[in-house]
C-alpha cells in the first residue's frame, strides 16, 4: 500500500481544513487508517482512526468534537475534516494504514505498517 497525504496549509485559528489520505497502490477498504501528527520537538501523537471492520471511529480527546474521520471506498481515500482549528493543532499530519491492527493498539503509531509522507498544517493568525 502506498499512501499520499494532502490538504495541509496555513489557516487562521477557528478555520477549517480537510486532509486526504489516498492510496496509489492497494485498497484502503481493507485497512484500518490512522491519522497522527508530529510537532517540532515532540513525539508523533494519535489524532483519529477509522477501523477496517465496521468502520468505527476513534479520536484523541484533544480533537474530539472538532475533527471527523471518514472514508470513501469508491475514491480509495480517507478524509480528516478539521474544524475550529487551534494553534496547538500545528504539526505535520501523517496517515498510516494497517490490515490487521487490533483495537487496543489503534492509537500506537508503531503498530501501523504503511505510512504516507505527511502534510504540514499551520494554524496561525
Sine and cosine of phi, psi and omega as CSV:
sin_phi,cos_phi,sin_psi,cos_psi,sin_omega,cos_omega
0.00,0.00,0.78,-0.63,0.06,-1.00
-0.91,-0.42,0.84,-0.55,-0.10,-0.99
-0.95,-0.31,0.54,-0.84,0.04,-1.00
-0.73,-0.69,0.91,-0.42,0.07,-1.00
-1.00,-0.09,0.64,-0.77,0.00,-1.00
-0.46,-0.89,0.15,-0.99,0.10,-1.00
0.96,-0.27,-0.06,1.00,0.01,-1.00
-0.95,0.33,0.12,-0.99,0.01,-1.00
0.22,-0.98,-0.18,-0.98,0.03,-1.00
-0.98,-0.18,0.79,-0.61,-0.02,-1.00
-0.63,-0.78,0.49,-0.87,0.03,-1.00
-0.98,0.20,0.43,-0.90,0.09,-1.00
-0.80,0.60,0.68,-0.74,-0.06,-1.00
1.00,0.01,-0.16,0.99,-0.01,-1.00
-0.99,0.14,-0.08,-1.00,-0.07,-1.00
-0.72,-0.69,0.45,-0.89,0.12,-0.99
-0.58,-0.81,0.42,-0.91,0.15,-0.99
-0.84,-0.54,0.89,-0.46,0.07,-1.00
-1.00,-0.04,0.54,-0.84,0.05,-1.00
-0.84,-0.54,0.60,-0.80,0.10,-0.99
-0.82,-0.57,0.96,-0.28,-0.06,-1.00
-0.93,-0.37,0.52,-0.86,0.03,-1.00
-0.96,-0.28,0.83,-0.55,0.06,-1.00
-1.00,0.06,-0.42,0.91,0.06,-1.00
-0.70,-0.72,0.76,-0.65,0.01,-1.00
1.00,-0.08,0.26,-0.97,-0.04,-1.00
-0.96,-0.28,0.82,-0.57,0.02,-1.00
-0.96,0.27,-0.31,0.95,-0.01,-1.00
-0.90,0.43,-0.33,0.94,0.00,-1.00
-0.99,-0.11,0.13,0.99,-0.08,-1.00
-0.85,-0.53,0.57,-0.82,0.31,-0.95
-0.99,0.15,0.75,-0.66,-0.05,-1.00
-0.93,-0.37,0.75,-0.67,0.06,-1.00
-0.85,-0.53,0.63,-0.77,0.17,-0.99
-0.97,-0.23,0.72,-0.69,0.05,-1.00
-0.76,-0.65,0.29,-0.96,0.05,-1.00
-0.63,-0.78,0.45,-0.89,-0.01,-1.00
-0.65,-0.76,0.89,-0.46,0.07,-1.00
-1.00,-0.04,0.38,-0.92,-0.01,-1.00
-0.82,0.57,0.77,-0.64,0.04,-1.00
0.98,0.20,0.08,1.00,-0.03,-1.00
-0.86,-0.51,0.32,-0.95,0.06,-1.00
-0.96,0.27,0.36,-0.93,0.10,-1.00
-0.93,0.36,0.75,-0.66,-0.05,-1.00
-0.84,-0.55,0.50,-0.87,0.00,-1.00
-0.94,0.35,0.64,-0.77,0.06,-1.00
-0.89,-0.45,-0.83,0.56,-0.06,-1.00
-0.30,-0.95,0.36,-0.93,0.04,-1.00
-0.51,-0.86,0.45,-0.89,0.10,-0.99
-0.75,-0.66,0.80,-0.59,-0.14,-0.99
-0.98,0.18,0.47,-0.88,0.08,-1.00
-0.90,0.45,-0.74,0.67,-0.07,-1.00
-1.00,-0.06,0.91,-0.42,0.07,-1.00
1.00,0.03,-0.37,0.93,0.05,-1.00
0.95,0.30,0.36,0.93,0.03,-1.00
-0.90,0.43,0.51,-0.86,-0.04,-1.00
-0.91,-0.42,0.46,-0.89,-0.07,-1.00
-0.61,-0.79,0.62,-0.78,-0.10,-1.00
-0.71,-0.71,0.51,-0.86,0.21,-0.98
-0.93,0.36,0.52,-0.85,-0.01,-1.00
-0.86,0.52,-0.54,0.84,-0.08,-1.00
-0.94,0.35,-0.31,0.95,-0.04,-1.00
-0.88,-0.47,-0.10,1.00,-0.05,-1.00
-0.86,0.51,0.74,-0.67,-0.03,-1.00
1.00,0.02,-0.23,0.97,0.02,-1.00
-0.92,-0.40,-0.57,0.82,-0.04,-1.00
-0.95,-0.31,0.53,-0.85,0.06,-1.00
-0.70,-0.71,0.80,-0.60,0.07,-1.00
-0.97,-0.24,0.64,-0.77,0.01,-1.00
-0.46,-0.89,0.25,-0.97,0.03,-1.00
-0.76,-0.65,0.52,-0.85,0.10,-0.99
-0.83,-0.55,0.99,-0.12,-0.08,-1.00
-0.91,0.42,-0.51,0.86,0.01,-1.00
-0.90,0.43,-0.52,0.85,0.01,-1.00
-0.99,-0.16,0.00,1.00,0.01,-1.00
0.81,0.58,0.69,0.72,-0.12,-0.99
-0.66,-0.75,0.59,-0.81,0.14,-0.99
-0.90,-0.43,0.67,-0.74,-0.05,-1.00
-0.92,-0.39,0.47,-0.88,0.17,-0.98
-0.77,-0.64,0.96,-0.29,0.05,-1.00
-1.00,-0.01,0.82,-0.57,-0.08,-1.00
-0.88,-0.47,0.91,-0.42,0.02,-1.00
-0.93,-0.37,0.32,-0.95,0.04,-1.00
0.77,0.64,0.76,0.65,-0.07,-1.00
-0.91,0.42,0.55,-0.84,-0.03,-1.00
-0.85,-0.52,0.39,-0.92,0.04,-1.00
-0.82,0.57,-0.53,0.85,-0.01,-1.00
-0.96,0.29,-0.10,0.99,0.11,-0.99
-0.99,0.11,-0.10,1.00,0.01,-1.00
-0.89,0.46,0.82,-0.58,-0.04,-1.00
-0.01,-1.00,0.15,-0.99,0.25,-0.97
-1.00,0.02,0.80,-0.60,-0.03,-1.00
-0.98,-0.20,0.74,-0.67,-0.02,-1.00
-0.85,-0.53,0.56,-0.83,0.17,-0.99
-0.93,-0.35,0.65,-0.76,0.04,-1.00
-0.85,-0.53,0.41,-0.91,-0.02,-1.00
-0.69,-0.73,0.56,-0.83,0.07,-1.00
-0.43,-0.90,0.68,-0.73,-0.05,-1.00
-0.99,0.12,-0.24,0.97,-0.17,-0.98
-0.66,-0.75,0.30,0.95,-0.04,-1.00
-0.92,0.40,0.64,-0.77,0.01,-1.00
-1.00,-0.05,0.33,-0.94,-0.13,-0.99
-0.85,0.53,-0.64,0.77,-0.06,-1.00
-0.93,0.37,-0.27,0.96,-0.01,-1.00
-0.97,-0.26,0.06,1.00,-0.20,-0.98
-0.91,0.42,-0.36,0.93,-0.01,-1.00
-0.99,-0.11,0.12,0.99,-0.06,-1.00
-0.97,-0.25,0.91,-0.42,-0.07,-1.00
-0.89,0.46,-0.54,0.84,-0.06,-1.00
-0.94,0.35,-0.21,0.98,0.00,-1.00
-1.00,0.09,-0.15,0.99,-0.03,-1.00
-1.00,-0.03,0.71,-0.71,-0.11,-0.99
-1.00,0.09,-0.61,0.79,-0.12,-0.99
-0.90,-0.44,0.57,-0.82,-0.03,-1.00
-0.66,-0.75,0.55,-0.84,0.17,-0.99
-1.00,0.00,-0.04,-1.00,-0.14,-0.99
-1.00,0.03,-0.19,0.98,0.02,-1.00
1.00,-0.08,0.51,-0.86,0.05,-1.00
-0.67,-0.74,0.70,-0.71,-0.11,-0.99
-0.99,0.14,0.75,-0.66,0.13,-0.99
-0.87,-0.49,0.84,-0.55,0.01,-1.00
-0.83,-0.56,0.84,-0.55,0.00,-1.00
-0.92,-0.39,0.94,-0.35,-0.09,-1.00
-0.36,-0.93,0.53,-0.84,0.08,-1.00
-1.00,-0.07,0.00,0.00,0.00,0.00
